[in-house]
Each structure stands twice: as structure tokens, then as C-alpha cells.
Amino acid sequence: MGQAMQWDPRQYLAFANQRLRPALELLARIPLEAPARAIDLGCGTGTVTGYLRGRWPSAELAGVDNSPEMLAQAAQAAVAGPPVRWEQADLATWRPAEPCDVIYSNAALHWIGDHAAQFPRLVRLLAPGGVLAVQMPRNFSAPSHVLMTTAAQAGPWRERLRGRMHAAPVADPAVYYDLLAPLCKSVDVWETEYQQVLMGENPVAEFTKGSWLKSLLDALDEPERSQFEAVYRKLVLEAYPKRHAGHTLFPFKRLFIVAQV
């Protein structure tokens, strides 16, 4: 989300159930019963922010995102309880007016760079006893993502996409432990690989089109945009074949961090 990218909330929400499960599992692991101030950093469409409000009905709650498209969708979300403050800001430079009890970030911080500086920075924005809770995808070595590079190198769009092809943005779990342990009284880091069962003609391509693939598509104009996407869709369909009843199994690894100061 640190990239200048126009998000399509409808495409992102096409796999809302698969994206929601890790968000709720992260929320369940936060060991605070009644934080005074909580932030949903990278709140997107506000779906998960509503669950934060449900768990902490009396907290001062804000949803922060750098996408006006996502925030417009969030503002229409039916979040019960006291109003949520929606704030547009660059996640890499955002600072709260006061220290926070919870900074919660689901599937957002992989869009910003320099985690060696950013994670300690976020911890320092916490009040004493506060919690930084983060979930990031770590599926960048899977065919769904590797084949983006293959497709990017397979046509006349190669040069236009060269600057968009980056190393995996999420490090090994031990890297985050080493960054946070000296600053926190407890750090819990774990990974889960979800065996996502998807429906549709080419569901893995549709899933990535709502996130990582979009950054490549946005760099191209027609007809190259459609041509590049067609190459990727063909490759990814071969890599993730149909299974029982036409379903597709899409293993997806996610990294979780819960750090308390």
C-alpha cells in the first residue's frame, strides 16, 4: 500500500472469506481486554475494523489507509457502536496524535519498505503495555507469485515491468523477532499455511488480481495489459489445476506477529 496504486474494492472483496479468516485469527491473539485507543493500520474497506469495534466497543477506534477508494468503501460500512474515525495517510509515515494501546495491521505492511526501520518505529508509537499485531502474506515463493515474473519476462512489456519486479517484501519470521525482541516484553511470531479452496474458472488469477498482480497490470496500457494478463492466467491455471467438484486448492502462507511493550 505504500505504492501509488488505485485499489478496486470489489476485486479485493471477491475473496472476502479467505482474506477475513487470518484477520480474525490475528485479532483473537491480542491479549488486551479494553484498550483505550486502537488503530486499524491499512484498514482497506473497513470490514475488519468492524470486528475490532465489536471486540472493543468503548475504544477510540480509527481506520487508516492511503487508498481513497478503499476509505470511501469503509465509510459506507455498517460498523455498530461509537463512530470510527477514517483517516487517509501514508502508512510509512503515519503517526497518531497520542500513543496507541493497539496498532493492528492486517495484510498491509508488506506494501511498505524498510521493515528494519518501520517495525521499531511502530512499536515506539505504543503506550506502555500496548500491542503491535501484524499479519502479512508470505506466499511470494509460490507459483501464484513466481509466475508473475515469468509472465513479465515473456513479452514486449518486459522493460515496462522491470522496475515493478521486486524481491519478496516479507522476511523470515526470525528477522521480525530479532527486530522486536529488544524493544518488547513479549514477541509471538508464527506462520500458517491456509489450504484455500476456491471456486471459479481461474480463481488463483482472480485472487492475485485483487492484490499483488494489480501493481503490474497498472503499469501497462492496452493492448499489452490484457496480453500480459492472458499469459499469466494461462500459466497460473496450469499450476493450480481443478480438483474435486471443480474446486481449486490454493495454499497460501501468512506470517503473524503479536508484540507487546
Helices and strands as residue ranges (DSSP letters): H 9-13, H 16-28, E 37-41, H 47-55, E 60-65, H 68-75, E 85-88, E 100-106, G 109-111, H 115-123, E 126-137, H 143-152, H 158-162, H 173-180, G 181-183, E 186-198, H 203-209, H 212-217, H 224-239, G 244-246, E 248-260
